[in-house]
Amino acid sequence: MILVYVLLLLLLVVVRFVVARRVAALERKYIRVARATDELFKVQSHRPGNGTKPDPYAAARAAYLLGQAVERRERLEARYCAWQKFAERLNTGIAAVRGWRGRKLPYVVGALDVMFVLGALDYLGYGEQFSARAVVQFVSSFVA
């Protein structure tokens, strides 16, 4: 039983590590894109040469590039928030499984052990001898 519990915890810790790395990578990427977007927003439109009017094509291009950067930042923010929420829920689940140690662990893992043994017996072809009906007949033959 303890082996199954330890393997379950090990699997959950590995999943938590992978998710934490994904969240950290998305956070770094989001920060980089947010800084680039802020820089595009703060850039002043320069006037060409001796002209007094700003170039409308350059302003339109700057607005288009800013719009693309904002969309990219919003997509990254949504992905980061979704992964962060999943990571928090996973950490809560892992804490709950760790809390099973003395209360639910023997019952849950014991039921899993019985299920795996019966599945293995059925797979190996001994399902007829170890079915519920066969066990009841065997026990009733001793009683009667």
Backbone as a printed PyTorch tensor [residue, N CA C, xyz], in Angstrom:
tensor([[[  0.8140,  -1.1860,   0.0000],
         [  0.0000,   0.0000,   0.0000],
         [  0.8640,   1.2590,   0.0000]],

        [[  1.8600,   1.2460,   0.8120],
         [  2.7190,   2.4130,   0.9240],
         [  3.4380,   2.6700,  -0.4000]],

        [[  3.7940,   1.6090,  -1.0910],
         [  4.4730,   1.7680,  -2.3740],
         [  3.5860,   2.5000,  -3.3700]],

        [[  2.3160,   2.1290,  -3.4270],
         [  1.3850,   2.7970,  -4.3530],
         [  1.2330,   4.2650,  -3.9680]],

        [[  1.1400,   4.5450,  -2.6630],
         [  1.0030,   5.9190,  -2.1840],
         [  2.2440,   6.7350,  -2.5340]],

        [[  3.4050,   6.1690,  -2.3380],
         [  4.6530,   6.8780,  -2.6500],
         [  4.7700,   7.1190,  -4.1520]],

        [[  4.3920,   6.1340,  -4.9580],
         [  4.4380,   6.3150,  -6.4080],
         [  3.4470,   7.3860,  -6.8600]],

        [[  2.2690,   7.4210,  -6.2430],
         [  1.2910,   8.4530,  -6.5610],
         [  1.8340,   9.8350,  -6.2080]],

        [[  2.4270,   9.9630,  -5.0300],
         [  3.0110,  11.2490,  -4.6370],
         [  4.1660,  11.6400,  -5.5540]],

        [[  4.9860,  10.6780,  -5.9270],
         [  6.0980,  10.9640,  -6.8330],
         [  5.5860,  11.4580,  -8.1860]],

        [[  4.5600,  10.8100,  -8.7050],
         [  3.9730,  11.2360,  -9.9690],
         [  3.4000,  12.6500,  -9.8500]],

        [[  2.7100,  12.9290,  -8.7630],
         [  2.1330,  14.2540,  -8.5710],
         [  3.2100,  15.3290,  -8.4200]],

        [[  4.3010,  15.0090,  -7.7610],
         [  5.3860,  15.9760,  -7.6000],
         [  6.0590,  16.2570,  -8.9430]],

        [[  6.2230,  15.2360,  -9.7570],
         [  6.8150,  15.4390, -11.0870],
         [  5.8940,  16.3050, -11.9420]],

        [[  4.5910,  16.0430, -11.8810],
         [  3.6320,  16.8560, -12.6360],
         [  3.6660,  18.2950, -12.1320]],

        [[  3.7470,  18.4730, -10.8060],
         [  3.8070,  19.8210, -10.2460],
         [  5.0710,  20.5480, -10.7100]],

        [[  6.1930,  19.8410, -10.7850],
         [  7.4380,  20.4440, -11.2500],
         [  7.3160,  20.8990, -12.7020]],

        [[  6.7420,  20.0370, -13.5480],
         [  6.5880,  20.3790, -14.9640],
         [  5.6480,  21.5790, -15.1220]],

        [[  4.5610,  21.5800, -14.3690],
         [  3.6130,  22.6950, -14.4580],
         [  4.2570,  23.9820, -13.9390]],

        [[  5.0290,  23.8920, -12.8660],
         [  5.6960,  25.0840, -12.3290],
         [  6.6990,  25.6410, -13.3330]],

        [[  7.4120,  24.7720, -14.0230],
         [  8.3540,  25.2360, -15.0460],
         [  7.6150,  25.9230, -16.1950]],

        [[  6.4750,  25.3650, -16.5800],
         [  5.6710,  25.9590, -17.6540],
         [  5.1600,  27.3380, -17.2400]],

        [[  4.6900,  27.4480, -16.0020],
         [  4.1960,  28.7310, -15.4980],
         [  5.3310,  29.7600, -15.4660]],

        [[  6.5000,  29.3500, -15.0040],
         [  7.6430,  30.2700, -14.9450],
         [  8.0610,  30.7200, -16.3410]],

        [[  8.0630,  29.7960, -17.2940],
         [  8.4350,  30.1650, -18.6650],
         [  7.4210,  31.1390, -19.2620]],

        [[  6.1300,  30.8780, -19.0290],
         [  5.1120,  31.7840, -19.5360],
         [  5.2020,  33.1570, -18.8650]],

        [[  5.5580,  33.1740, -17.5920],
         [  5.7010,  34.4470, -16.8880],
         [  6.8560,  35.2630, -17.4700]],

        [[  7.9860,  34.6010, -17.7090],
         [  9.1300,  35.3100, -18.3140],
         [  8.7710,  35.8410, -19.7050]],

        [[  8.0990,  35.0220, -20.4910],
         [  7.7170,  35.4330, -21.8320],
         [  6.7170,  36.5880, -21.7790]],

        [[  5.7680,  36.5220, -20.8400],
         [  4.7900,  37.5930, -20.7030],
         [  5.4610,  38.9100, -20.3070]],

        [[  6.3980,  38.8400, -19.3770],
         [  7.1030,  40.0530, -18.9490],
         [  7.8740,  40.6590, -20.1210]],

        [[  8.5260,  39.8230, -20.9070],
         [  9.2840,  40.3160, -22.0540],
         [  8.3510,  40.9900, -23.0720]],

        [[  7.2230,  40.3620, -23.3760],
         [  6.2900,  40.9250, -24.3500],
         [  5.6230,  42.1820, -23.7940]],

        [[  5.3260,  42.2070, -22.5010],
         [  4.7090,  43.3940, -21.8930],
         [  5.6680,  44.5840, -21.9270]],

        [[  6.9410,  44.3420, -21.6790],
         [  7.9190,  45.4330, -21.7670],
         [  8.0350,  45.9620, -23.1920]],

        [[  8.0560,  45.0460, -24.1610],
         [  8.1400,  45.4790, -25.5610],
         [  6.8970,  46.2760, -25.9470]],

        [[  5.7390,  45.8610, -25.4630],
         [  4.4980,  46.5850, -25.7550],
         [  4.5200,  47.9770, -25.1250]],

        [[  5.0030,  48.0640, -23.8910],
         [  5.1060,  49.3630, -23.2420],
         [  6.0810,  50.2840, -23.9740]],

        [[  7.1780,  49.7250, -24.4540],
         [  8.1360,  50.5330, -25.2150],
         [  7.5100,  51.0410, -26.5090]],

        [[  6.7310,  50.1940, -27.1860],
         [  6.0530,  50.6480, -28.4040],
         [  5.0420,  51.7480, -28.0870]],

        [[  4.3990,  51.6360, -26.9390],
         [  3.4050,  52.6420, -26.5530],
         [  4.0540,  53.9780, -26.2240]],

        [[  5.2470,  53.9320, -25.6210],
         [  5.9160,  55.1600, -25.1750],
         [  6.6960,  55.8700, -26.2740]],

        [[  6.9150,  55.1750, -27.3810],
         [  7.7050,  55.7750, -28.4670],
         [  6.9390,  56.9580, -29.0450]],

        [[  7.6170,  58.0950, -29.1220],
         [  7.0110,  59.2960, -29.7060],
         [  7.1200,  59.2030, -31.2200]],

        [[  6.0470,  59.6390, -31.8750],
         [  6.1290,  59.6460, -33.3360],
         [  7.0040,  60.8370, -33.7500]],

        [[  8.0350,  60.5650, -34.4690],
         [  8.9730,  61.6170, -34.8660],
         [  8.5070,  62.2410, -36.1870]],

        [[  8.8560,  63.4860, -36.3510],
         [  8.4970,  64.2050, -37.5760],
         [  9.6570,  64.1110, -38.5580]],

        [[  9.3560,  63.8270, -39.7760],
         [ 10.4390,  63.6450, -40.7420],
         [ 11.0430,  64.9860, -41.1690]],

        [[ 12.3440,  65.0550, -41.1160],
         [ 13.0860,  66.2080, -41.6440],
         [ 12.5920,  67.5540, -41.1440]],

        [[ 12.3310,  68.4560, -42.0940],
         [ 11.8980,  69.8050, -41.7640],
         [ 10.3770,  69.9460, -41.7620]],

        [[  9.6520,  68.8670, -41.9520],
         [  8.1930,  68.9300, -42.0410],
         [  7.5490,  69.2700, -40.7140]],

        [[  6.3880,  69.8890, -40.8010],
         [  5.6710,  70.2550, -39.5880],
         [  4.5560,  69.2760, -39.2770]],

        [[  4.1700,  68.4870, -40.2530],
         [  3.0820,  67.5400, -40.0310],
         [  3.6620,  66.1340, -39.8530]],

        [[  3.0760,  65.3610, -38.9380],
         [  3.5480,  63.9700, -38.7960],
         [  3.1400,  63.1360, -40.0030]],

        [[  3.8980,  62.1160, -40.2570],
         [  3.6330,  61.2230, -41.3770],
         [  2.4650,  60.3080, -41.0060]],

        [[  1.3380,  60.3600, -41.7330],
         [  0.1810,  59.5380, -41.3550],
         [  0.4390,  58.0400, -41.5540]],

        [[  1.2680,  57.6870, -42.5380],
         [  1.5650,  56.2740, -42.7710],
         [  2.4040,  55.6940, -41.6350]],

        [[  3.3540,  56.4740, -41.1650],
         [  4.1770,  56.0090, -40.0460],
         [  3.3310,  55.8870, -38.7790]],

        [[  2.4030,  56.8340, -38.5770],
         [  1.5260,  56.7570, -37.4060],
         [  0.6010,  55.5390, -37.4960]],

        [[  0.0820,  55.2790, -38.7020],
         [ -0.7910,  54.1090, -38.8800],
         [ -0.0110,  52.8190, -38.6530]],

        [[  1.2140,  52.7800, -39.1790],
         [  2.0390,  51.5820, -38.9860],
         [  2.3620,  51.3760, -37.5090]],

        [[  2.6780,  52.4610, -36.7870],
         [  2.9690,  52.3540, -35.3570],
         [  1.7320,  51.8810, -34.5880]],

        [[  0.5660,  52.3890, -34.9670],
         [ -0.6640,  51.9610, -34.3000],
         [ -0.9520,  50.4870, -34.5860]],

        [[ -0.7100,  50.0540, -35.8100],
         [ -0.9170,  48.6500, -36.1770],
         [  0.0210,  47.7370, -35.3870]],

        [[  1.3020,  48.1220, -35.3150],
         [  2.2730,  47.3200, -34.5610],
         [  1.9340,  47.2900, -33.0770]],

        [[  1.4560,  48.4040, -32.5430],
         [  1.0460,  48.4500, -31.1470],
         [ -0.1650,  47.5370, -30.9160]],

        [[ -1.1060,  47.5430, -31.8480],
         [ -2.2710,  46.6540, -31.7310],
         [ -1.8730,  45.1900, -31.7460]],

        [[ -0.9510,  44.8220, -32.6220],
         [ -0.4610,  43.4420, -32.6680],
         [  0.2270,  43.0690, -31.3560]],

        [[  1.0360,  43.9740, -30.8390],
         [  1.7480,  43.6930, -29.5890],
         [  0.7730,  43.5480, -28.4220]],

        [[ -0.2620,  44.3590, -28.3970],
         [ -1.2590,  44.2600, -27.3290],
         [ -2.0130,  42.9360, -27.4260]],

        [[ -2.3780,  42.5200, -28.6340],
         [ -3.0530,  41.2230, -28.8050],
         [ -2.1580,  40.0740, -28.3330]],

        [[ -0.8860,  40.1280, -28.6960],
         [  0.0580,  39.0880, -28.2760],
         [  0.1760,  39.0660, -26.7520]],

        [[  0.2490,  40.2670, -26.1470],
         [  0.3400,  40.3460, -24.6910],
         [ -0.9250,  39.7880, -24.0310]],

        [[ -2.0930,  40.0840, -24.5740],
         [ -3.3430,  39.5950, -24.0030],
         [ -3.4510,  38.0730, -24.1070]],

        [[ -3.0310,  37.5040, -25.2250],
         [ -3.0450,  36.0410, -25.3760],
         [ -2.1180,  35.3850, -24.3650]],

        [[ -0.9110,  35.9520, -24.2210],
         [  0.0450,  35.3990, -23.2570],
         [ -0.4720,  35.5340, -21.8310]],

        [[ -1.1130,  36.6500, -21.5300],
         [ -1.6510,  36.8460, -20.1940],
         [ -2.7500,  35.8200, -19.8960]],

        [[ -3.5970,  35.5420, -20.8760],
         [ -4.6530,  34.5480, -20.6830],
         [ -4.0570,  33.1600, -20.4630]],

        [[ -3.0530,  32.8020, -21.2600],
         [ -2.4090,  31.4910, -21.0920],
         [ -1.7230,  31.3890, -19.7410]],

        [[ -1.0260,  32.4610, -19.3530],
         [ -0.3270,  32.4640, -18.0640],
         [ -1.3130,  32.3280, -16.9140]],

        [[ -2.4120,  33.0630, -16.9730],
         [ -3.4100,  32.9860, -15.8950],
         [ -4.0440,  31.6000, -15.8220]],

        [[ -4.3050,  30.9890, -16.9700],
         [ -4.8880,  29.6510, -16.9810],
         [ -3.9240,  28.6320, -16.3720]],

        [[ -2.6580,  28.6830, -16.7610],
         [ -1.6700,  27.7490, -16.2100],
         [ -1.4440,  28.0100, -14.7220]],

        [[ -1.4610,  29.2780, -14.3150],
         [ -1.2820,  29.6060, -12.9030],
         [ -2.4370,  29.0600, -12.0780]],

        [[ -3.6540,  29.1770, -12.5940],
         [ -4.8260,  28.6360, -11.8990],
         [ -4.7290,  27.1140, -11.7920]],

        [[ -4.2950,  26.4660, -12.8770],
         [ -4.1280,  25.0130, -12.8500],
         [ -3.0580,  24.6130, -11.8360]],

        [[ -1.9690,  25.3700, -11.7680],
         [ -0.8960,  25.0640, -10.8180],
         [ -1.3880,  25.1940,  -9.3800]],

        [[ -2.2000,  26.2110,  -9.1060],
         [ -2.7330,  26.3840,  -7.7540],
         [ -3.6800,  25.2440,  -7.3870]],

        [[ -4.5270,  24.8360,  -8.3280],
         [ -5.4400,  23.7180,  -8.0650],
         [ -4.6620,  22.4180,  -7.8760]],

        [[ -3.6020,  22.2310,  -8.6480],
         [ -2.7680,  21.0400,  -8.5020],
         [ -2.0920,  21.0150,  -7.1380]],

        [[ -1.5760,  22.1540,  -6.6840],
         [ -0.9510,  22.2160,  -5.3620],
         [ -1.9620,  21.9070,  -4.2630]],

        [[ -3.1900,  22.3850,  -4.4090],
         [ -4.2360,  22.0740,  -3.4370],
         [ -4.5390,  20.5760,  -3.4360]],

        [[ -4.5960,  19.9710,  -4.6160],
         [ -4.8380,  18.5330,  -4.7160],
         [ -3.7110,  17.7140,  -4.1070]],

        [[ -2.4890,  18.1290,  -4.3350],
         [ -1.3430,  17.4160,  -3.7630],
         [ -1.3680,  17.5190,  -2.2450]],

        [[ -1.7120,  18.6770,  -1.7280],
         [ -1.8080,  18.8330,  -0.2710],
         [ -2.8980,  17.9300,   0.2940]],

        [[ -4.0070,  17.7840,  -0.4400],
         [ -5.0800,  16.8980,   0.0160],
         [ -4.6240,  15.4400,   0.0160]],

        [[ -3.8970,  15.0350,  -1.0180],
         [ -3.4140,  13.6450,  -1.0750],
         [ -2.4080,  13.3870,   0.0370]],

        [[ -1.5680,  14.3780,   0.3370],
         [ -0.6190,  14.2070,   1.4460],
         [ -1.3440,  14.1000,   2.7850]],

        [[ -2.4960,  14.7090,   2.8880],
         [ -3.2790,  14.6340,   4.1140],
         [ -3.9680,  13.2940,   4.3130]],

        [[ -3.9980,  12.4550,   3.2940],
         [ -4.6290,  11.1350,   3.3800],
         [ -3.8250,  10.1590,   4.2210]],

        [[ -2.6130,  10.4960,   4.5370],
         [ -1.6370,   9.5400,   5.0520],
         [ -2.2130,   8.6070,   6.1230]],

        [[ -2.8470,   9.1100,   7.1340],
         [ -3.2990,   8.2210,   8.1990],
         [ -4.7720,   7.9220,   8.1700]],

        [[ -5.5430,   8.6540,   7.3640],
         [ -6.9910,   8.5010,   7.4080],
         [ -7.5320,   7.6930,   6.2500]],

        [[ -7.4030,   8.2010,   5.0570],
         [ -8.0120,   7.5600,   3.8910],
         [ -7.0710,   6.6050,   3.1740]],

        [[ -5.7960,   6.7560,   3.3990],
         [ -4.8090,   5.9760,   2.6580],
         [ -5.0180,   4.4690,   2.7500]],

        [[ -5.1670,   3.8790,   3.9350],
         [ -5.3070,   2.4170,   3.9710],
         [ -6.5200,   1.9160,   3.2070]],

        [[ -7.6140,   2.6430,   3.2650],
         [ -8.8350,   2.1920,   2.6000],
         [ -8.7560,   2.3550,   1.0850]],

        [[ -8.2990,   3.4920,   0.6420],
         [ -8.2330,   3.7520,  -0.7920],
         [ -7.2190,   2.8410,  -1.4600]],

        [[ -6.0370,   2.7580,  -0.8930],
         [ -4.9940,   1.9410,  -1.5090],
         [ -5.3280,   0.4590,  -1.3730]],

        [[ -5.9690,   0.0710,  -0.2770],
         [ -6.4030,  -1.3220,  -0.1380],
         [ -7.4210,  -1.6980,  -1.2040]],

        [[ -8.3570,  -0.8050,  -1.4780],
         [ -9.3390,  -1.0560,  -2.5420],
         [ -8.6540,  -1.1310,  -3.9020]],

        [[ -7.6680,  -0.2610,  -4.1300],
         [ -6.9230,  -0.3270,  -5.3890],
         [ -6.1480,  -1.6360,  -5.5100]],

        [[ -5.5530,  -2.0940,  -4.4120],
         [ -4.8250,  -3.3690,  -4.4300],
         [ -5.7490,  -4.5160,  -4.8020]],

        [[ -6.9090,  -4.5760,  -4.1770],
         [ -7.8680,  -5.6530,  -4.4740],
         [ -8.3110,  -5.5740,  -5.9270]],

        [[ -8.5690,  -4.3640,  -6.4160],
         [ -8.9950,  -4.2090,  -7.8000],
         [ -7.9060,  -4.6810,  -8.7680]],

        [[ -6.6550,  -4.3340,  -8.4900],
         [ -5.5610,  -4.7640,  -9.3660],
         [ -5.3640,  -6.2730,  -9.3270]],

        [[ -5.4670,  -6.8850,  -8.1480],
         [ -5.2990,  -8.3400,  -8.0270],
         [ -6.4120,  -9.0610,  -8.7670]],

        [[ -7.6570,  -8.6210,  -8.5750],
         [ -8.7700,  -9.2700,  -9.2760],
         [ -8.6660,  -9.0650, -10.7840]],

        [[ -8.2290,  -7.9000, -11.2150],
         [ -8.0270,  -7.6630, -12.6490],
         [ -6.9410,  -8.5610, -13.2120]],

        [[ -5.8640,  -8.7420, -12.4630],
         [ -4.7790,  -9.6150, -12.9200],
         [ -5.2410, -11.0650, -12.9820]],

        [[ -6.0070, -11.5080, -11.9880],
         [ -6.5250, -12.8900, -11.9980],
         [ -7.4680, -13.1040, -13.1760]],

        [[ -8.3090, -12.1300, -13.4590],
         [ -9.2190, -12.2480, -14.5950],
         [ -8.4400, -12.2520, -15.9050]],

        [[ -7.4080, -11.4320, -16.0080],
         [ -6.5920, -11.3780, -17.2140],
         [ -5.8500, -12.6920, -17.4470]],

        [[ -5.4040, -13.3090, -16.3660],
         [ -4.6590, -14.5640, -16.4860],
         [ -5.5640, -15.7710, -16.7020]],

        [[ -6.8830, -15.5830, -16.6470],
         [ -7.8010, -16.6740, -16.9400],
         [ -8.3610, -17.3710, -15.7130]],

        [[ -8.1390, -16.8420, -14.5390],
         [ -8.6590, -17.4390, -13.3200],
         [ -9.9110, -16.7270, -12.8210]],

        [[-10.5910, -16.0070, -13.6870],
         [-11.7640, -15.2360, -13.2990],
         [-12.9160, -16.0920, -12.8250]],

        [[-13.0920, -17.2800, -13.4130],
         [-14.1980, -18.1590, -13.0180],
         [-14.0020, -18.7190, -11.6190]],

        [[-12.7870, -19.0770, -11.2550],
         [-12.5310, -19.6520,  -9.9380],
         [-12.5960, -18.6040,  -8.8290]],

        [[-12.3120, -17.3480,  -9.1380],
         [-12.2640, -16.3080,  -8.1110],
         [-13.3740, -15.2680,  -8.2610]],

        [[-14.4700, -15.6460,  -8.9120],
         [-15.5900, -14.7130,  -9.0300],
         [-16.3230, -14.6450,  -7.6960]],

        [[-17.1980, -13.6650,  -7.5480],
         [-17.9390, -13.4940,  -6.2930],
         [-18.8230, -14.6980,  -6.0210]],

        [[-19.4570, -15.2440,  -7.0500],
         [-20.3330, -16.4080,  -6.8820],
         [-19.5280, -17.6280,  -6.4210]],

        [[-18.3490, -17.8390,  -7.0030],
         [-17.5230, -18.9870,  -6.6180],
         [-17.0440, -18.8500,  -5.1790]],

        [[-16.7030, -17.6440,  -4.7520],
         [-16.2440, -17.4400,  -3.3780],
         [-17.3830, -17.6700,  -2.3950]],

        [[-18.5970, -17.2040,  -2.7130],
         [-19.7560, -17.4260,  -1.8290],
         [-20.0640, -18.9130,  -1.7240]],

        [[-20.0140, -19.6550,  -2.8020],
         [-20.2690, -21.1030,  -2.7660],
         [-19.1910, -21.8150,  -1.9450]],

        [[-17.9570, -21.3780,  -2.0870],
         [-16.8720, -21.9900,  -1.3330],
         [-17.0590, -21.7720,   0.1680]],

        [[-17.3980, -20.5490,   0.5650],
         [-17.5960, -20.2430,   1.9790],
         [-18.8320, -20.9520,   2.5040]],

        [[-19.9150, -21.0120,   1.7100],
         [-21.1410, -21.6840,   2.1820],
         [-20.9440, -23.1890,   2.2810]],

        [[-20.0320, -23.7590,   1.5180],
         [-19.7630, -25.2030,   1.6350],
         [-19.0940, -25.5230,   2.9640]],

        [[-18.2840, -24.6040,   3.5060],
         [-17.6770, -24.8170,   4.8090],
         [-18.6960, -24.6560,   5.9380]],

        [[-19.6430, -23.7480,   5.7640],
         [-20.6360, -23.4840,   6.7940],
         [-21.6570, -24.6030,   6.8610]],

        [[-22.0710, -25.1320,   5.7210],
         [-23.1310, -26.1510,   5.7010],
         [-22.6260, -27.5420,   5.9480]]])
